[in-house]
Amino acid sequence: MIYRGSCHCSKIQFELESNLDIIVQCNCSICKRKGIKMNIVEESKLSIKKGEELLSVYQFETHKAKHFFCSNCGIYTHHFPRTKPGYVGINIGCLDGVDSFSTEAKLLEGIKL
């Protein structure tokens, strides 16, 4: 299925090809502060359609993971994890028609990785 998504101000728009079968909530230092649920898919399943130039990146510690957010509204849209190269974590709260509050998520013990 193709999902469309955006940041809060809609300056960043993207499409995601996924069946939303892998939904996680991570407890690492940054994810526990973001408090979001993510769909993990291969990088090729994400396509930025608008506003790529407005994405800002945040990196810390090993500087291998890249966390992207809109430079206008500040919403985290996705990230490339250091522990799973070739994959991307998508903030499901940014997906049109997906209720992240009613979506079950498995705990990802990122604090131990």
N, C-alpha and C positions, 0 to 999 in steps of 0.2 A: 504494500500500500504506500502511496505517496502522501506525506504530510507536508503542509506548509507551516512555516513558523516565522516569528519575527521577535525583535526586541520590543520594549514598551512603546517607543516612539515610532516604530515601523521603518526606521531608516536602514536597519539591517533586516533583510528578508532572505529566507532560505527554504530549500526543499529537502526532505529526508525520506529516503526509501527504507521502510522498516515495517516489521509486524509487531514492534514494541514488545518483543518477547523477553528482552533482558533489561529490566528496570532495576536500578540500584540506588541506594542512598549511602554515600560514603562518610566515614567518620574521621577522615584525615583532617589535618589542621585547617585547611582552606574550605573543604566541603562542609564541615560541621558549621562553619560560620555562614556559608551561603545557604545552607538548609534546603537544598534542592534535590529532586529526584532526576536521575539521568537514564537515558537509553544509550546503551553501548553498541555501536555498529562499526563496520569497516569504514575507513575514511572515504572511500569511493561512493558511499551511500549518502553523503552530505554534499549539497551543492548550494553555494552562496549565490543568490540571484541578484541581490541589490545591496549596496553599501559596504562592500568588502574593505574599501579604503577607510571606512569609519571604525573598523574593528581595532581595538587596542588590545595588547597582549600583556599579561602579567605572568612573570616567572619568578620562582624562588628556589631556595635550597640548591638542588642539583642543576637547575635551569634546563631540564630536559622536558618537563611538562609545559604546555602552553595553554593558558586560560584566557579565552577571548571574551570581551565585553564591548558593548556599544560605547563609543567615546562621547555620545550625546546624552543618553539616558542612564547609562551605567549598568544595564542589565547584562548578566552573564548568559551567553547563548550556548557556548560549547567549549570543549577543551580537548587537547591531544595529551593523553596520559603518558607518563614516563614508564609505567609498568606494563603497558600493552601497546607497543609500537604498531602503527598501521590501523589503529582504531581511534574513534572519536566518541566522547561523551556529550550527549545533547541534553540541554535543560528542557525537560518535557513540559514545563510550565510555559514555554515559549511556543508550543505547538497549538495550532488552531484546532478546536474541538476536543482537546484532551484535558480532562480534569485531573491534575496532578494530585489533588487532595484525596480523590477516591481510588487512585491507582496504587496497588500494592507494590512494594519495593523490597528487594533483598538487601540485607546489610552487607556492604563491602567494607571489610576490615582494613581500610587504607592506612589507618594509624599504625598497623603492624608491618606495612610494606616498606 
